């Protein structure tokens, strides 16, 4: 059984009469009715806290009844017994931000982790354009699924790729709000997506030449007068190393080690954010020899394939325009697919060797754990064979 409620000394009638008698009138256990000479009356409870006697006000008689005063006094005594300061003010709950305010904070926290400043700018700009007009001024704890769905549906079919990015960023902001305690529940973006119309299918892959046609393309590249020598050398280097065009356009002489015949691409310039070592075949080294003859700067970190503007890398459009002028229905990036198909159809190299050559992140954790090295020597043999294949016949001549 619980403890019986304490019986006070005062009654409601006595309290009513005592308001005319100045002084302190005890109800017991430290609870007192304090009546002033002016006739004002308020409740006070006396306690011992940290060895000191303290009187704590519980409110005026006009607002607090005898029963309420006893309940309040009991709560104060329990706080003191627990070692708490009954007069300490409770911390104010943090103000819940609007979606706009939350997005700005998330952007600021994530910005140092993004290696591409342009991406960081676009991250917030797309929210400003497509989301803030609808829910930017709504508190994050008030945003629900229908609000997000109605915001996304406006762009879901017209700019599908952007809409998917916006959906992911809205989810990131709301997940942050939940983690910070601003939202009591998570918002499931999967269910919101189900409420959106089906986006039209589109070609996801980059146009690529069949691998059997790559040597012929390189011969045609050597013969064309549709571009300058530096552009042609760059394109051949892209094909022979199977790298992304941006990695080749940004290549610098300081990254090349002619003694070990490797090209080390810094993590900052890689899509996955990890250093990538590319074994250089004889064909690739020949391209570098020709590029060295055209070298205008002796600086160690000079660009290997500089653009027209001094100190600036060549634009990706230079490669695209070259293909258009040559009448080739492919993209520079597509030659990575040509290489991958060649690996699968014309060689016996294991899948992980080809994927490592392309600097692809392996989806399988088991496979990733199995591959404890970058398989450099196996990749060197693979790239030597690819270089030899690409430069068979007339294509073997330097661009």
DRENDO-1510 file (C-alpha; in Angstrom, 1 decimal, always signed):
<recs>
REC; n; res; u; v; w
REC; 1; UNK; +0.0; +0.0; +0.0 .
REC; 2; UNK; +1.1; +3.6; -0.7 .
REC; 3; UNK; +1.6; +6.2; +1.9 .
REC; 4; UNK; -1.5; +7.9; +3.2 .
REC; 5; UNK; -2.0; +11.5; +2.1 .
REC; 6; UNK; -0.8; +14.1; +4.7 .
REC; 7; UNK; -3.5; +15.8; +6.7 .
REC; 8; UNK; -2.7; +19.6; +6.9 .
REC; 9; UNK; -3.5; +21.8; +9.9 .
REC; 10; UNK; -5.5; +24.3; +7.9 .
REC; 11; UNK; -9.0; +24.1; +6.4 .
REC; 12; UNK; -10.4; +26.0; +3.5 .
REC; 13; UNK; -12.6; +28.0; +5.9 .
REC; 14; UNK; -9.6; +28.9; +8.1 .
REC; 15; UNK; -7.7; +30.0; +5.0 .
REC; 16; UNK; -10.6; +32.3; +4.0 .
REC; 17; UNK; -10.6; +33.9; +7.5 .
REC; 18; UNK; -6.8; +34.1; +7.8 .
REC; 19; UNK; -6.5; +36.5; +4.9 .
REC; 20; UNK; -7.5; +39.2; +7.4 .
REC; 21; UNK; -4.6; +38.2; +9.8 .
REC; 22; UNK; -1.1; +39.4; +8.8 .
REC; 23; UNK; +1.7; +36.9; +9.3 .
REC; 24; UNK; +2.6; +33.3; +8.3 .
REC; 25; UNK; +0.1; +30.5; +9.0 .
REC; 26; UNK; +1.5; +27.0; +8.9 .
REC; 27; UNK; -0.2; +24.1; +7.3 .
REC; 28; UNK; +2.6; +21.7; +8.3 .
REC; 29; UNK; +5.7; +20.3; +6.5 .
REC; 30; UNK; +6.9; +23.7; +5.7 .
REC; 31; UNK; +3.8; +24.9; +3.8 .
REC; 32; UNK; +2.7; +28.3; +5.0 .
REC; 33; UNK; +0.1; +31.0; +4.0 .
REC; 34; UNK; +1.9; +34.3; +4.0 .
REC; 35; UNK; -0.5; +37.2; +4.6 .
REC; 36; UNK; +0.8; +40.7; +4.2 .
REC; 37; UNK; -0.3; +43.8; +6.1 .
REC; 38; UNK; -1.9; +45.1; +2.9 .
REC; 39; UNK; -4.1; +42.0; +2.8 .
REC; 40; UNK; -2.2; +40.1; +0.0 .
REC; 41; UNK; -1.9; +36.4; +0.6 .
REC; 42; UNK; +0.4; +33.9; -1.0 .
REC; 43; UNK; +1.7; +30.3; -0.5 .
REC; 44; UNK; +5.3; +29.6; +0.6 .
REC; 45; UNK; +7.0; +26.3; +1.3 .
REC; 46; UNK; +10.2; +26.1; +3.4 .
REC; 47; UNK; +12.8; +23.5; +2.6 .
REC; 48; UNK; +16.4; +22.6; +3.4 .
REC; 49; UNK; +18.5; +22.6; +0.2 .
REC; 50; UNK; +22.3; +22.0; +0.2 .
REC; 51; UNK; +22.3; +22.7; +3.9 .
REC; 52; UNK; +20.5; +26.0; +3.6 .
REC; 53; UNK; +17.0; +26.9; +4.5 .
REC; 54; UNK; +15.0; +28.4; +1.6 .
REC; 55; UNK; +11.5; +29.7; +1.2 .
REC; 56; UNK; +10.0; +29.0; -2.2 .
REC; 57; UNK; +6.9; +30.8; -3.4 .
REC; 58; UNK; +4.0; +28.7; -4.8 .
REC; 59; UNK; +1.7; +31.5; -6.0 .
REC; 60; UNK; -0.9; +33.8; -4.7 .
REC; 61; UNK; -4.0; +32.6; -2.8 .
REC; 62; UNK; -6.1; +34.1; -5.5 .
REC; 63; UNK; -4.6; +31.7; -8.1 .
REC; 64; UNK; -3.7; +28.7; -6.0 .
REC; 65; UNK; -6.1; +26.9; -3.6 .
REC; 66; UNK; -5.2; +25.1; -0.4 .
REC; 67; UNK; -5.3; +21.7; -2.2 .
REC; 68; UNK; -3.2; +23.0; -5.1 .
REC; 69; UNK; -0.7; +24.5; -2.7 .
REC; 70; UNK; -0.3; +21.2; -0.9 .
REC; 71; UNK; +0.3; +19.4; -4.2 .
REC; 72; UNK; +2.8; +22.0; -5.3 .
REC; 73; UNK; +4.6; +21.8; -1.9 .
REC; 74; UNK; +4.8; +18.1; -2.2 .
REC; 75; UNK; +6.4; +18.3; -5.6 .
REC; 76; UNK; +9.0; +20.8; -4.3 .
REC; 77; UNK; +9.9; +18.5; -1.5 .
REC; 78; UNK; +10.4; +15.6; -3.9 .
REC; 79; UNK; +12.7; +17.7; -6.0 .
REC; 80; UNK; +14.8; +18.6; -3.0 .
REC; 81; UNK; +14.9; +15.0; -1.9 .
REC; 82; UNK; +16.2; +14.0; -5.4 .
REC; 83; UNK; +19.0; +16.6; -5.1 .
REC; 84; UNK; +17.4; +19.0; -7.6 .
REC; 85; UNK; +17.1; +22.8; -7.2 .
REC; 86; UNK; +13.4; +23.5; -7.2 .
REC; 87; UNK; +14.0; +27.1; -8.2 .
REC; 88; UNK; +16.1; +26.3; -11.3 .
REC; 89; UNK; +14.5; +27.4; -14.5 .
REC; 90; UNK; +13.8; +24.7; -17.0 .
REC; 91; UNK; +15.9; +25.1; -20.2 .
REC; 92; UNK; +13.8; +26.4; -23.1 .
REC; 93; UNK; +13.2; +23.9; -25.8 .
REC; 94; UNK; +15.1; +24.8; -29.0 .
REC; 95; UNK; +13.0; +26.6; -31.5 .
REC; 96; UNK; +11.8; +24.4; -34.3 .
REC; 97; UNK; +13.3; +25.6; -37.6 .
REC; 98; UNK; +11.4; +26.1; -40.9 .
REC; 99; UNK; +12.3; +23.8; -43.7 .
REC; 100; UNK; +14.4; +26.6; -45.3 .
REC; 101; UNK; +16.3; +27.2; -42.0 .
REC; 102; UNK; +16.9; +23.5; -41.6 .
REC; 103; UNK; +18.1; +23.1; -45.2 .
REC; 104; UNK; +20.6; +25.9; -44.8 .
REC; 105; UNK; +22.0; +24.2; -41.7 .
REC; 106; UNK; +22.2; +20.8; -43.4 .
REC; 107; UNK; +24.0; +22.4; -46.4 .
REC; 108; UNK; +26.5; +24.1; -44.1 .
REC; 109; UNK; +27.2; +20.8; -42.2 .
REC; 110; UNK; +27.6; +18.8; -45.4 .
REC; 111; UNK; +29.5; +21.3; -47.5 .
REC; 112; UNK; +33.0; +20.4; -46.1 .
REC; 113; UNK; +32.4; +16.8; -47.2 .
REC; 114; UNK; +31.6; +17.6; -50.8 .
REC; 115; UNK; +34.7; +17.7; -53.0 .
REC; 116; UNK; +32.8; +19.5; -55.8 .
REC; 117; UNK; +31.9; +23.1; -54.9 .
REC; 118; UNK; +29.6; +23.3; -57.8 .
REC; 119; UNK; +27.6; +20.4; -56.4 .
REC; 120; UNK; +27.3; +22.2; -53.1 .
REC; 121; UNK; +25.9; +25.3; -54.8 .
REC; 122; UNK; +23.4; +23.2; -56.9 .
REC; 123; UNK; +22.3; +21.3; -53.8 .
REC; 124; UNK; +20.8; +24.4; -52.2 .
REC; 125; UNK; +19.9; +26.2; -55.4 .
REC; 126; UNK; +17.6; +23.4; -56.5 .
REC; 127; UNK; +15.8; +23.4; -53.1 .
REC; 128; UNK; +15.4; +27.2; -53.4 .
REC; 129; UNK; +13.9; +26.9; -56.8 .
REC; 130; UNK; +11.6; +23.8; -56.4 .
REC; 131; UNK; +10.9; +23.4; -52.7 .
REC; 132; UNK; +11.2; +26.7; -50.7 .
REC; 133; UNK; +8.2; +28.4; -52.6 .
REC; 134; UNK; +5.9; +25.6; -51.3 .
REC; 135; UNK; +7.2; +24.5; -47.9 .
REC; 136; UNK; +10.3; +26.7; -47.2 .
REC; 137; UNK; +8.5; +28.7; -44.5 .
REC; 138; UNK; +6.7; +25.6; -42.9 .
REC; 139; UNK; +8.2; +24.3; -39.6 .
REC; 140; UNK; +9.9; +20.9; -40.1 .
REC; 141; UNK; +7.6; +19.3; -37.5 .
REC; 142; UNK; +4.6; +20.4; -39.4 .
REC; 143; UNK; +5.6; +18.9; -42.8 .
REC; 144; UNK; +3.8; +15.8; -43.8 .
REC; 145; UNK; +3.8; +13.4; -46.7 .
REC; 146; UNK; +1.1; +15.0; -48.8 .
REC; 147; UNK; +3.0; +18.4; -48.6 .
REC; 148; UNK; +6.2; +16.8; -50.0 .
REC; 149; UNK; +4.3; +14.8; -52.6 .
REC; 150; UNK; +2.4; +17.9; -53.9 .
REC; 151; UNK; +5.7; +19.8; -54.1 .
REC; 152; UNK; +7.5; +17.1; -56.0 .
REC; 153; UNK; +4.6; +16.3; -58.4 .
REC; 154; UNK; +5.1; +19.8; -60.1 .
REC; 155; UNK; +8.5; +18.7; -61.5 .
REC; 156; UNK; +8.3; +14.9; -61.4 .
REC; 157; UNK; +7.5; +14.5; -65.1 .
REC; 158; UNK; +9.0; +17.7; -66.5 .
REC; 159; UNK; +12.5; +17.4; -65.0 .
REC; 160; UNK; +12.6; +13.8; -63.7 .
REC; 161; UNK; +16.3; +13.7; -62.9 .
REC; 162; UNK; +16.2; +17.0; -61.0 .
REC; 163; UNK; +13.0; +15.8; -59.2 .
REC; 164; UNK; +14.8; +12.7; -58.0 .
REC; 165; UNK; +17.7; +14.8; -56.6 .
REC; 166; UNK; +15.2; +17.2; -54.9 .
REC; 167; UNK; +13.3; +14.2; -53.4 .
REC; 168; UNK; +16.6; +12.9; -51.9 .
REC; 169; UNK; +17.6; +16.3; -50.5 .
REC; 170; UNK; +14.2; +16.9; -48.9 .
REC; 171; UNK; +14.6; +13.5; -47.3 .
REC; 172; UNK; +18.0; +14.4; -46.0 .
REC; 173; UNK; +16.8; +17.6; -44.5 .
REC; 174; UNK; +13.8; +15.9; -42.8 .
REC; 175; UNK; +16.0; +13.0; -41.5 .
REC; 176; UNK; +18.3; +15.7; -40.0 .
REC; 177; UNK; +15.3; +17.3; -38.4 .
REC; 178; UNK; +14.3; +14.0; -36.8 .
REC; 179; UNK; +17.8; +13.3; -35.6 .
REC; 180; UNK; +18.0; +16.7; -34.0 .
REC; 181; UNK; +14.7; +16.1; -32.2 .
REC; 182; UNK; +12.7; +18.7; -34.2 .
REC; 183; UNK; +10.4; +16.0; -35.7 .
REC; 184; UNK; +8.9; +13.2; -33.5 .
REC; 185; UNK; +8.7; +10.8; -36.5 .
REC; 186; UNK; +10.6; +10.1; -39.7 .
REC; 187; UNK; +9.0; +10.8; -43.0 .
REC; 188; UNK; +9.2; +7.8; -45.3 .
REC; 189; UNK; +10.1; +9.0; -48.8 .
REC; 190; UNK; +9.4; +5.6; -50.3 .
REC; 191; UNK; +5.6; +5.9; -49.6 .
REC; 192; UNK; +5.7; +9.4; -51.1 .
REC; 193; UNK; +7.3; +8.1; -54.2 .
REC; 194; UNK; +4.5; +5.6; -54.6 .
REC; 195; UNK; +2.0; +8.4; -54.7 .
REC; 196; UNK; +3.8; +10.1; -57.6 .
REC; 197; UNK; +3.1; +9.2; -61.3 .
REC; 198; UNK; +5.5; +6.9; -63.1 .
REC; 199; UNK; +8.4; +8.7; -64.7 .
REC; 200; UNK; +9.0; +7.9; -68.4 .
REC; 201; UNK; +11.9; +5.6; -69.1 .
REC; 202; UNK; +15.0; +7.0; -70.8 .
REC; 203; UNK; +18.3; +5.8; -72.0 .
REC; 204; UNK; +20.5; +5.6; -69.0 .
REC; 205; UNK; +23.7; +4.5; -70.7 .
REC; 206; UNK; +26.2; +6.5; -72.6 .
REC; 207; UNK; +26.3; +5.7; -76.3 .
REC; 208; UNK; +29.2; +3.4; -76.9 .
REC; 209; UNK; +31.0; +1.9; -79.9 .
REC; 210; UNK; +31.1; -1.9; -80.2 .
REC; 211; UNK; +34.5; -2.9; -78.9 .
REC; 212; UNK; +35.4; -4.4; -82.3 .
REC; 213; UNK; +35.2; -0.9; -83.8 .
REC; 214; UNK; +37.6; +0.8; -81.4 .
REC; 215; UNK; +40.8; +0.2; -83.4 .
REC; 216; UNK; +39.1; +1.6; -86.5 .
REC; 217; UNK; +37.9; +4.6; -84.6 .
REC; 218; UNK; +41.5; +5.4; -83.5 .
REC; 219; UNK; +42.7; +5.1; -87.1 .
REC; 220; UNK; +39.9; +7.5; -88.1 .
REC; 221; UNK; +40.9; +9.8; -85.2 .
REC; 222; UNK; +44.5; +9.9; -86.5 .
REC; 223; UNK; +43.5; +10.7; -90.0 .
REC; 224; UNK; +40.9; +13.4; -89.2 .
REC; 225; UNK; +41.6; +17.1; -89.5 .
REC; 226; UNK; +38.5; +18.0; -87.5 .
REC; 227; UNK; +40.5; +18.9; -84.4 .
REC; 228; UNK; +44.0; +20.0; -83.2 .
REC; 229; UNK; +46.7; +17.5; -82.2 .
REC; 230; UNK; +46.3; +18.1; -78.5 .
REC; 231; UNK; +42.6; +17.2; -78.6 .
REC; 232; UNK; +43.3; +14.0; -80.6 .
REC; 233; UNK; +46.0; +13.0; -78.2 .
REC; 234; UNK; +43.7; +13.5; -75.3 .
REC; 235; UNK; +41.0; +11.4; -76.8 .
REC; 236; UNK; +43.4; +8.6; -77.6 .
REC; 237; UNK; +44.7; +8.7; -74.0 .
REC; 238; UNK; +41.1; +8.5; -72.7 .
REC; 239; UNK; +40.4; +5.4; -74.8 .
REC; 240; UNK; +43.7; +3.7; -73.9 .
REC; 241; UNK; +43.4; +4.2; -70.2 .
REC; 242; UNK; +39.6; +3.7; -69.9 .
REC; 243; UNK; +39.3; +6.6; -67.5 .
REC; 244; UNK; +36.6; +9.2; -67.3 .
REC; 245; UNK; +37.2; +12.1; -69.6 .
REC; 246; UNK; +37.4; +14.6; -66.7 .
REC; 247; UNK; +40.2; +12.6; -65.1 .
REC; 248; UNK; +42.2; +12.7; -68.3 .
REC; 249; UNK; +41.5; +16.4; -69.0 .
REC; 250; UNK; +42.8; +17.2; -65.6 .
REC; 251; UNK; +45.9; +15.0; -65.8 .
REC; 252; UNK; +49.1; +16.7; -64.8 .
REC; 253; UNK; +52.7; +15.7; -65.4 .
REC; 254; UNK; +53.4; +15.4; -61.7 .
REC; 255; UNK; +50.9; +12.5; -61.6 .
REC; 256; UNK; +53.0; +10.5; -64.1 .
REC; 257; UNK; +55.8; +8.1; -63.1 .
REC; 258; UNK; +57.6; +7.0; -66.2 .
REC; 259; UNK; +59.9; +4.7; -64.2 .
REC; 260; UNK; +57.1; +2.6; -62.9 .
REC; 261; UNK; +54.9; +3.3; -65.9 .
REC; 262; UNK; +51.9; +4.4; -63.8 .
REC; 263; UNK; +49.6; +7.4; -63.6 .
REC; 264; UNK; +48.3; +8.1; -60.0 .
REC; 265; UNK; +45.1; +10.1; -60.0 .
REC; 266; UNK; +44.5; +12.0; -56.7 .
REC; 267; UNK; +41.4; +11.2; -54.7 .
REC; 268; UNK; +40.2; +14.7; -55.1 .
REC; 269; UNK; +39.8; +14.2; -58.8 .
REC; 270; UNK; +38.1; +10.8; -58.6 .
REC; 271; UNK; +34.4; +10.2; -58.6 .
REC; 272; UNK; +34.6; +7.8; -55.7 .
REC; 273; UNK; +37.0; +10.0; -53.7 .
REC; 274; UNK; +39.8; +7.4; -53.7 .
REC; 275; UNK; +43.2; +7.4; -55.3 .
REC; 276; UNK; +43.3; +5.5; -58.6 .
REC; 277; UNK; +46.5; +4.1; -60.1 .
REC; 278; UNK; +46.4; +3.5; -63.8 .
REC; 279; UNK; +49.1; +1.2; -65.4 .
REC; 280; UNK; +50.3; +2.8; -68.6 .
REC; 281; UNK; +50.5; +0.6; -71.6 .
REC; 282; UNK; +53.1; +1.1; -74.3 .
REC; 283; UNK; +50.5; +2.7; -76.5 .
REC; 284; UNK; +49.5; +5.2; -73.7 .
REC; 285; UNK; +53.2; +6.0; -73.0 .
REC; 286; UNK; +53.6; +6.8; -76.7 .
REC; 287; UNK; +50.7; +9.3; -76.4 .
REC; 288; UNK; +52.5; +10.9; -73.5 .
REC; 289; UNK; +55.8; +11.1; -75.4 .
REC; 290; UNK; +54.0; +13.0; -78.2 .
REC; 291; UNK; +52.2; +15.3; -75.6 .
REC; 292; UNK; +55.6; +16.0; -74.1 .
REC; 293; UNK; +56.9; +17.4; -77.4 .
REC; 294; UNK; +54.0; +19.9; -77.4 .
REC; 295; UNK; +54.6; +20.8; -73.7 .
REC; 296; UNK; +54.6; +24.6; -73.3 .
REC; 297; UNK; +55.2; +24.7; -69.5 .
REC; 298; UNK; +58.1; +23.2; -67.6 .
REC; 299; UNK; +56.2; +23.3; -64.3 .
REC; 300; UNK; +55.9; +19.9; -62.7 .
REC; 301; UNK; +52.2; +20.2; -62.2 .
REC; 302; UNK; +51.4; +21.5; -65.7 .
REC; 303; UNK; +48.5; +20.0; -67.5 .
REC; 304; UNK; +49.3; +17.3; -69.9 .
REC; 305; UNK; +46.5; +18.3; -72.3 .
REC; 306; UNK; +46.0; +22.0; -71.7 .
REC; 307; UNK; +43.0; +23.9; -73.1 .
REC; 308; UNK; +43.2; +27.1; -75.1 .
REC; 309; UNK; +43.0; +29.2; -72.0 .
REC; 310; UNK; +46.4; +29.3; -70.2 .
REC; 311; UNK; +46.4; +27.1; -67.1 .
REC; 312; UNK; +42.9; +25.8; -67.8 .
REC; 313; UNK; +41.9; +22.2; -68.6 .
REC; 314; UNK; +40.4; +21.4; -71.9 .
REC; 315; UNK; +36.6; +21.4; -72.0 .
REC; 316; UNK; +34.7; +18.2; -72.2 .
REC; 317; UNK; +32.8; +19.8; -75.1 .
REC; 318; UNK; +36.0; +19.6; -77.1 .
REC; 319; UNK; +35.7; +15.8; -77.1 .
REC; 320; UNK; +32.0; +15.9; -77.8 .
REC; 321; UNK; +32.4; +18.2; -80.8 .
REC; 322; UNK; +35.2; +16.1; -82.2 .
REC; 323; UNK; +32.9; +13.1; -82.2 .
REC; 324; UNK; +30.2; +15.1; -83.9 .
REC; 325; UNK; +32.5; +16.4; -86.6 .
REC; 326; UNK; +33.7; +12.8; -87.2 .
REC; 327; UNK; +30.1; +11.6; -87.4 .
REC; 328; UNK; +30.6; +9.0; -84.6 .
REC; 329; UNK; +27.5; +8.0; -82.7 .
REC; 330; UNK; +29.1; +7.6; -79.3 .
REC; 331; UNK; +30.3; +9.6; -76.3 .
REC; 332; UNK; +33.8; +9.9; -74.8 .
REC; 333; UNK; +32.4; +8.2; -71.7 .
REC; 334; UNK; +31.0; +5.4; -73.8 .
REC; 335; UNK; +34.5; +4.1; -74.5 .
REC; 336; UNK; +34.6; +2.8; -70.9 .
REC; 337; UNK; +31.7; +0.6; -71.8 .
REC; 338; UNK; +33.5; -0.5; -75.0 .
REC; 339; UNK; +36.5; -1.5; -72.8 .
REC; 340; UNK; +34.3; -3.3; -70.3 .
REC; 341; UNK; +32.6; -5.3; -73.0 .
REC; 342; UNK; +36.0; -6.2; -74.5 .
REC; 343; UNK; +37.1; -7.4; -71.1 .
REC; 344; UNK; +34.1; -9.7; -70.8 .
REC; 345; UNK; +33.9; -11.0; -74.4 .
REC; 346; UNK; +37.5; -11.1; -75.5 .
REC; 347; UNK; +39.5; -11.9; -72.4 .
REC; 348; UNK; +39.5; -14.3; -69.5 .
REC; 349; UNK; +40.3; -11.7; -66.8 .
REC; 350; UNK; +38.1; -12.0; -63.7 .
REC; 351; UNK; +35.4; -9.4; -63.3 .
REC; 352; UNK; +37.0; -7.8; -60.3 .
REC; 353; UNK; +40.1; -7.0; -62.4 .
REC; 354; UNK; +38.0; -5.2; -65.0 .
REC; 355; UNK; +36.0; -3.3; -62.4 .
REC; 356; UNK; +39.2; -2.2; -60.7 .
REC; 357; UNK; +40.6; -0.9; -64.0 .
REC; 358; UNK; +37.5; +1.2; -64.3 .
REC; 359; UNK; +37.7; +2.4; -60.6 .
REC; 360; UNK; +34.2; +1.1; -60.0 .
REC; 361; UNK; +33.1; +0.6; -56.4 .
REC; 362; UNK; +32.1; -3.0; -55.9 .
REC; 363; UNK; +28.5; -3.5; -54.8 .
REC; 364; UNK; +29.2; -6.7; -53.0 .
REC; 365; UNK; +30.7; -6.3; -49.5 .
REC; 366; UNK; +32.0; -9.9; -49.8 .
REC; 367; UNK; +33.7; -9.1; -53.1 .
REC; 368; UNK; +35.1; -5.9; -51.8 .
REC; 369; UNK; +36.6; -7.7; -48.8 .
REC; 370; UNK; +38.0; -10.4; -51.1 .
REC; 371; UNK; +39.7; -7.8; -53.2 .
REC; 372; UNK; +42.4; -6.7; -50.7 .
REC; 373; UNK; +44.5; -4.9; -53.3 .
REC; 374; UNK; +44.0; -2.9; -56.4 .
REC; 375; UNK; +45.3; -5.9; -58.4 .
REC; 376; UNK; +47.8; -3.6; -60.0 .
REC; 377; UNK; +49.9; -6.3; -61.8 .
REC; 378; UNK; +46.9; -8.0; -63.2 .
REC; 379; UNK; +45.5; -4.7; -64.4 .
REC; 380; UNK; +48.9; -3.9; -65.9 .
REC; 381; UNK; +48.7; -7.0; -68.1 .
REC; 382; UNK; +45.0; -6.2; -68.9 .
REC; 383; UNK; +45.8; -2.6; -70.0 .
REC; 384; UNK; +48.8; -3.8; -72.1 .
REC; 385; UNK; +46.5; -6.2; -74.0 .
REC; 386; UNK; +43.9; -3.4; -74.4 .
REC; 387; UNK; +46.5; -1.0; -75.7 .
REC; 388; UNK; +47.8; -3.6; -78.1 .
REC; 389; UNK; +44.3; -4.4; -79.4 .
REC; 390; UNK; +43.4; -0.7; -79.8 .
REC; 391; UNK; +46.5; +0.0; -81.8 .
REC; 392; UNK; +46.5; -2.9; -84.2 .
REC; 393; UNK; +47.3; -2.2; -87.8 .
REC; 394; UNK; +47.3; +1.4; -88.9 .
REC; 395; UNK; +45.9; +2.6; -85.6 .
REC; 396; UNK; +49.2; +1.8; -84.0 .
REC; 397; UNK; +50.7; +4.9; -85.4 .
REC; 398; UNK; +50.9; +8.0; -83.1 .
REC; 399; UNK; +48.0; +10.5; -83.5 .
</recs>
